[in-house]
Amino acid sequence: MTHMRLDNIKRKKLIPKNPSMRGKTLYILYKYDLESEELVSDGPFLSKDEAYEKMNSFLQQKVCSWVVVYNG
């Protein structure tokens, strides 16, 4: 297994369209739609609970989904 130093890891930055969301912690929900074979995103959410509730509803329907956190 290859080990990477933390300073060599590429980091992605989310720049929200809504200026009021800039600089805040944001939660993006991703799900993999098996019917269309596409990766679909929803959000950004300011509330962790809201993002996780939506993710859990997809998981209960057996839809692969996860939340990514972007720290502003």
HELIX and SHEET records of a PDB file:
HELIX    1   1 LEU A    6  ASN A    8  5                                   3    
HELIX    2   2 PRO A   19  MET A   21  5                                   3    
HELIX    3   3 LYS A   48  GLN A   60  1                                  13    
SHEET    1   A 3 GLU A  38  PHE A  45  0                                        
SHEET    2   A 3 LEU A  26  ASP A  33 -1                                        
SHEET    3   A 3 SER A  65  TYR A  70 -1                                        
END                                                                             
